[in-house]
Every structure is written in C-alpha cells, then in structure tokens.
Amino acid sequence: MLRLIKRNYFLLISVFLIFYFGFNLVSGERGFFSYIEKKELLSNLKKEELTLTSKIEDIDHKNLLLSTNLDLDYIETLIRERFLFGKKNETIYIIKNYEK
C-alpha cells in the first residue's frame, strides 16, 4: 500500500489540488456563488441610488420654488392640496383612494 502511494504520489497531489481549487472556485467568500450574489446586490443598490437621486432632485426643485423665486402657482397648488382651500364659488371634491 505504501509502495502504491509512493508510485502515485504526483497523481494523488494533483487530484487533491484540483478538488481544492475547484471547491474554492465555486464556493467560499470569493467564489462563483458569492460573485453572483454580490452582482445582484450591486444592481439592486444602483436601482435604489437612481430612485433616491430622483427624489432628491424633486425635493431640490420644490425647495427652489419656495425659497429664491416664489412661484405663486406652486404655492396655490400646495394650499389647495394640503389645506383643501378653494376660491370663491368653487366646489371641492375629495376622492378617497382605498388601497389594499
């Protein structure tokens, strides 16, 4: 048995190294499955970044309308939406949206 191991020493080490590197290539912290998970996480974070960037731009635009040059149309829209005010001889209808 010992003589057989000595004769096939190179073959045994080669097989062991192939299994070792193959296993680490597929699994582990830097393996293929981890790569796929990190790639999916990156795409989700990029989508979230785009939505947050668009929200920030929208809020900046609204802030600009209220701070430097007062936009009276925007202020009127805010008053109508938030406080349910209207002009004289105007009827306001409240439509409730029941989301499930």
C-alpha positions as CSV (number, residue, x, y, z in Angstrom):
1,M,0.0,0.0,0.0
2,L,2.8,2.4,0.9
3,R,4.6,1.5,-2.3
4,L,1.4,2.2,-4.3
5,I,1.1,5.7,-2.6
6,K,4.7,6.5,-3.4
7,R,4.3,5.5,-7.0
8,N,1.2,7.6,-7.5
9,Y,2.3,10.5,-5.3
10,F,2.1,13.0,-8.1
11,L,-1.3,11.8,-9.1
12,L,-2.7,12.0,-5.6
13,I,-1.4,15.5,-5.0
14,S,-2.7,16.6,-8.4
15,V,-6.2,15.3,-7.7
16,F,-6.2,16.9,-4.2
17,L,-5.2,20.2,-5.7
18,I,-7.8,20.1,-8.4
19,F,-10.5,19.3,-5.9
20,Y,-9.2,22.0,-3.5
21,F,-9.1,24.8,-6.2
22,G,-12.4,23.6,-7.8
23,F,-14.2,23.8,-4.4
24,N,-12.8,27.2,-3.6
25,L,-13.6,28.4,-7.1
26,V,-17.3,27.6,-6.7
27,S,-17.9,28.3,-3.0
28,G,-16.3,30.5,-0.4
29,E,-16.2,34.2,0.1
30,R,-14.7,34.9,-3.3
31,G,-16.3,32.0,-5.2
32,F,-18.8,31.9,-8.1
33,F,-21.9,31.9,-6.0
34,S,-20.7,34.7,-3.9
35,Y,-19.9,36.7,-7.1
36,I,-23.5,36.2,-8.4
37,E,-25.0,37.3,-5.0
38,K,-22.8,40.4,-4.9
39,K,-23.6,41.2,-8.6
40,E,-27.3,41.1,-7.8
41,L,-26.8,43.2,-4.7
42,L,-24.9,45.8,-6.7
43,S,-27.7,46.0,-9.3
44,N,-30.3,46.5,-6.5
45,L,-28.2,49.2,-4.9
46,K,-27.8,51.0,-8.3
47,K,-31.6,51.0,-8.7
48,E,-32.1,52.3,-5.2
49,E,-29.5,55.0,-5.9
50,L,-31.4,56.1,-9.0
51,T,-34.7,56.4,-7.2
52,L,-33.1,58.3,-4.3
53,T,-31.3,60.6,-6.7
54,S,-34.6,61.4,-8.5
55,K,-36.3,62.0,-5.1
56,I,-33.6,64.4,-4.1
57,E,-33.8,66.2,-7.4
58,D,-37.6,66.6,-7.0
59,I,-37.2,67.9,-3.4
60,D,-34.5,70.3,-4.5
61,H,-36.8,71.6,-7.3
62,K,-39.6,72.1,-4.8
63,N,-37.3,73.8,-2.4
64,L,-36.1,76.1,-5.1
65,L,-39.7,77.0,-6.0
66,L,-40.3,78.0,-2.4
67,S,-37.1,79.8,-1.5
68,T,-35.5,82.0,-4.1
69,N,-38.1,83.0,-6.6
70,L,-41.5,82.4,-5.1
71,D,-43.7,80.6,-7.6
72,L,-47.3,81.6,-6.7
73,D,-48.8,78.8,-8.8
74,Y,-46.9,76.2,-6.9
75,I,-47.9,77.8,-3.6
76,E,-51.5,77.8,-4.7
77,T,-51.3,74.2,-5.6
78,L,-49.8,73.4,-2.2
79,I,-52.5,75.3,-0.3
80,R,-55.2,73.5,-2.4
81,E,-53.8,70.0,-1.8
82,R,-52.7,70.4,1.9
83,F,-55.4,72.6,3.4
84,L,-58.3,72.0,1.0
85,F,-58.8,75.6,0.3
86,G,-60.5,76.9,-2.8
87,K,-61.6,80.0,-4.5
88,K,-65.0,81.7,-4.1
89,N,-67.8,79.8,-5.9
90,E,-65.7,76.8,-6.3
91,T,-66.7,73.3,-5.3
92,I,-64.0,70.9,-3.9
93,Y,-64.5,67.2,-4.2
94,I,-62.4,64.8,-2.0
95,I,-61.8,61.5,-3.6
96,K,-60.6,58.9,-1.2
97,N,-58.3,56.2,-2.6
98,Y,-58.7,52.9,-0.7
99,E,-55.5,50.9,-1.4
100,K,-55.3,47.3,-0.3
